[in-house]
Amino acid sequence: MFSLPAELAEFISPSPEATLEYGRRLARSLPRPCLVLLRGELGAGKTMLAKGLAEGLGVASAQDVSSPTYTLIHEYYGEEMDFYHIDLYRLATPRGLNSLGLEDLFRPRSKPAIVAVEWGEKLIELGSFAGLLYLDVELRSLDAERRSIRARASRLTGLQNAPFPGR
Protein backbone atom coordinates (compact mmCIF):
# COMPACT_ATOMS: atom_id res chain seq x y z
CA MET A 1 0.00 0.00 0.00
CA PHE A 2 1.02 3.60 -0.38
CA SER A 3 0.03 6.58 1.70
CA LEU A 4 -0.62 10.20 0.89
CA PRO A 5 0.39 13.33 2.78
CA ALA A 6 -2.36 14.32 5.25
CA GLU A 7 -3.22 17.46 3.25
CA LEU A 8 -4.06 15.25 0.25
CA ALA A 9 -5.90 12.51 2.17
CA GLU A 10 -8.65 14.95 3.22
CA PHE A 11 -9.18 18.31 1.56
CA ILE A 12 -11.95 20.89 1.39
CA SER A 13 -11.84 22.62 -1.97
CA PRO A 14 -13.31 26.13 -1.91
CA SER A 15 -13.52 26.40 -5.72
CA PRO A 16 -13.07 24.58 -9.05
CA GLU A 17 -9.62 26.20 -9.33
CA ALA A 18 -8.64 24.72 -5.96
CA THR A 19 -9.86 21.27 -7.12
CA LEU A 20 -7.68 21.66 -10.22
CA GLU A 21 -4.68 22.54 -8.04
CA TYR A 22 -5.42 19.60 -5.73
CA GLY A 23 -5.25 17.32 -8.80
CA ARG A 24 -1.86 18.80 -9.75
CA ARG A 25 -0.50 18.18 -6.25
CA LEU A 26 -2.01 14.70 -6.09
CA ALA A 27 -0.36 13.77 -9.41
CA ARG A 28 3.07 14.47 -7.94
CA SER A 29 2.36 12.13 -4.99
CA LEU A 30 1.09 9.11 -6.93
CA PRO A 31 3.15 5.94 -7.33
CA ARG A 32 3.83 4.92 -10.91
CA PRO A 33 1.84 3.09 -12.26
CA CYS A 34 -1.38 3.93 -10.43
CA LEU A 35 -5.12 3.45 -10.82
CA VAL A 36 -7.18 6.37 -9.48
CA LEU A 37 -10.91 5.80 -9.01
CA LEU A 38 -12.85 9.07 -8.95
CA ARG A 39 -16.22 8.72 -7.25
CA GLY A 40 -18.95 11.29 -6.67
CA GLU A 41 -22.29 12.51 -7.92
CA LEU A 42 -22.75 14.37 -11.18
CA GLY A 43 -21.07 17.78 -10.91
CA ALA A 44 -18.89 16.83 -7.93
CA GLY A 45 -15.65 17.81 -9.69
CA LYS A 46 -14.33 14.51 -11.04
CA THR A 47 -13.37 15.94 -14.43
CA MET A 48 -11.81 19.03 -12.85
CA LEU A 49 -9.65 16.79 -10.67
CA ALA A 50 -8.68 14.71 -13.74
CA LYS A 51 -7.64 17.93 -15.50
CA GLY A 52 -5.36 18.68 -12.57
CA LEU A 53 -3.90 15.18 -12.69
CA ALA A 54 -3.06 15.59 -16.39
CA GLU A 55 -1.39 18.96 -15.76
CA GLY A 56 0.46 17.69 -12.71
CA LEU A 57 1.80 14.75 -14.71
CA GLY A 58 2.87 17.08 -17.51
CA VAL A 59 0.92 15.24 -20.21
CA ALA A 60 -1.71 17.90 -21.11
CA SER A 61 -2.99 21.32 -20.10
CA ALA A 62 -6.30 21.54 -18.25
CA GLN A 63 -7.84 23.19 -21.32
CA ASP A 64 -6.97 20.12 -23.41
CA VAL A 65 -8.63 17.64 -21.04
CA SER A 66 -12.37 16.99 -21.28
CA SER A 67 -14.71 14.37 -19.94
CA PRO A 68 -14.66 11.20 -22.08
CA THR A 69 -18.37 10.55 -21.41
CA TYR A 70 -19.13 9.59 -25.02
CA THR A 71 -15.72 8.31 -26.15
CA LEU A 72 -15.17 6.48 -22.82
CA ILE A 73 -11.34 6.81 -22.91
CA HIS A 74 -9.05 9.75 -23.62
CA GLU A 75 -5.33 8.98 -23.92
CA TYR A 76 -2.55 11.47 -23.19
CA TYR A 77 1.07 10.56 -23.85
CA GLY A 78 4.01 12.12 -22.04
CA GLU A 79 7.73 11.62 -22.30
CA GLU A 80 8.01 9.80 -18.96
CA MET A 81 4.49 8.43 -18.49
CA ASP A 82 1.06 8.13 -20.04
CA PHE A 83 -2.31 9.19 -18.66
CA TYR A 84 -5.59 7.46 -19.44
CA HIS A 85 -8.79 9.29 -18.50
CA ILE A 86 -11.82 6.98 -18.49
CA ASP A 87 -15.50 7.72 -17.87
CA LEU A 88 -17.74 4.75 -16.99
CA TYR A 89 -20.96 6.77 -16.54
CA ARG A 90 -22.68 5.17 -19.55
CA LEU A 91 -21.61 1.57 -18.82
CA ALA A 92 -24.14 -0.67 -17.12
CA THR A 93 -22.92 -4.24 -17.62
CA PRO A 94 -19.73 -6.25 -17.10
CA ARG A 95 -19.79 -7.01 -20.83
CA GLY A 96 -19.63 -3.30 -21.66
CA LEU A 97 -16.74 -2.87 -19.25
CA ASN A 98 -14.89 -5.88 -20.66
CA SER A 99 -15.24 -4.50 -24.19
CA LEU A 100 -13.02 -1.54 -23.26
CA GLY A 101 -9.94 -3.74 -22.82
CA LEU A 102 -8.95 -2.01 -19.58
CA GLU A 103 -6.82 -4.99 -18.54
CA ASP A 104 -4.31 -3.90 -21.20
CA LEU A 105 -3.77 -0.62 -19.34
CA PHE A 106 -2.71 -2.50 -16.21
CA ARG A 107 -0.10 -4.75 -17.82
CA PRO A 108 3.61 -3.93 -17.60
CA ARG A 109 4.62 -1.42 -20.29
CA SER A 110 7.64 0.59 -21.40
CA LYS A 111 6.33 3.73 -19.62
CA PRO A 112 4.29 3.76 -16.43
CA ALA A 113 0.70 4.90 -16.71
CA ILE A 114 -1.70 6.72 -14.45
CA VAL A 115 -5.28 5.58 -15.12
CA ALA A 116 -8.02 7.88 -13.78
CA VAL A 117 -11.55 6.47 -13.88
CA GLU A 118 -14.57 8.72 -13.42
CA TRP A 119 -17.51 6.85 -11.91
CA GLY A 120 -14.88 4.49 -10.50
CA GLU A 121 -17.46 2.71 -8.36
CA LYS A 122 -18.59 0.99 -11.57
CA LEU A 123 -15.15 -0.57 -11.96
CA ILE A 124 -15.58 -1.98 -8.47
CA GLU A 125 -19.18 -3.14 -9.14
CA LEU A 126 -18.78 -4.46 -12.70
CA GLY A 127 -15.11 -5.30 -13.00
CA SER A 128 -13.12 -8.27 -11.89
CA PHE A 129 -9.68 -6.81 -11.33
CA ALA A 130 -9.16 -8.59 -8.02
CA GLY A 131 -6.16 -7.55 -5.99
CA LEU A 132 -5.33 -4.41 -7.97
CA LEU A 133 -4.04 -1.59 -5.79
CA TYR A 134 -5.76 1.74 -6.39
CA LEU A 135 -6.37 5.19 -4.97
CA ASP A 136 -10.02 5.73 -4.07
CA VAL A 137 -10.92 9.44 -4.36
CA GLU A 138 -14.39 10.45 -3.22
CA LEU A 139 -15.68 13.93 -4.09
CA ARG A 140 -18.77 15.37 -2.41
CA SER A 141 -20.51 18.65 -3.10
CA LEU A 142 -20.82 20.75 0.04
CA ASP A 143 -22.50 23.66 -1.75
CA ALA A 144 -22.37 25.32 -5.19
CA GLU A 145 -18.57 25.83 -5.03
CA ARG A 146 -17.06 23.81 -2.17
CA ARG A 147 -16.13 20.14 -2.42
CA SER A 148 -14.98 17.61 0.13
CA ILE A 149 -12.25 15.35 -1.26
CA ARG A 150 -11.14 12.18 0.53
CA ALA A 151 -8.44 9.91 -0.86
CA ARG A 152 -7.20 6.57 0.42
CA ALA A 153 -5.31 3.61 -0.96
CA SER A 154 -7.27 0.39 -1.26
CA ARG A 155 -7.27 -2.94 -3.07
CA LEU A 156 -9.97 -4.24 -5.43
CA THR A 157 -11.74 -7.45 -4.55
CA GLY A 158 -13.38 -9.74 -7.09
CA LEU A 159 -13.18 -13.04 -8.89
CA GLN A 160 -10.62 -12.65 -11.68
CA ASN A 161 -7.09 -13.76 -10.94
CA ALA A 162 -5.09 -12.03 -13.69
CA PRO A 163 -1.44 -11.00 -13.22
CA PHE A 164 -1.83 -7.28 -12.53
CA PRO A 165 0.90 -5.15 -10.98
CA GLY A 166 0.49 -4.14 -7.36
CA ARG A 167 -0.82 -7.52 -6.18
QUIDAMO-V920267 format. One line per field, one symbol per residue. burial: I if it has 24 or more other C-alpha atoms within 12 Angstrom, else O. Layout:
burial: ???
This chain:
burial: OOOIOOOIIOIIIOIIOIIIIIIIIIIOIIIIIIIIIIIIOOOIIIIIIIIIIIIIIIIIOIOOIIIIOOOIIIIIOOOOIIIIIIIIIOIOOOOOIOOOOIIOIIIOOOOIIIIIIIIIIIIIOIIIIIIIIIIIIIIIIOOOOOIIIIIIIIIIOOOOOOOIIIO
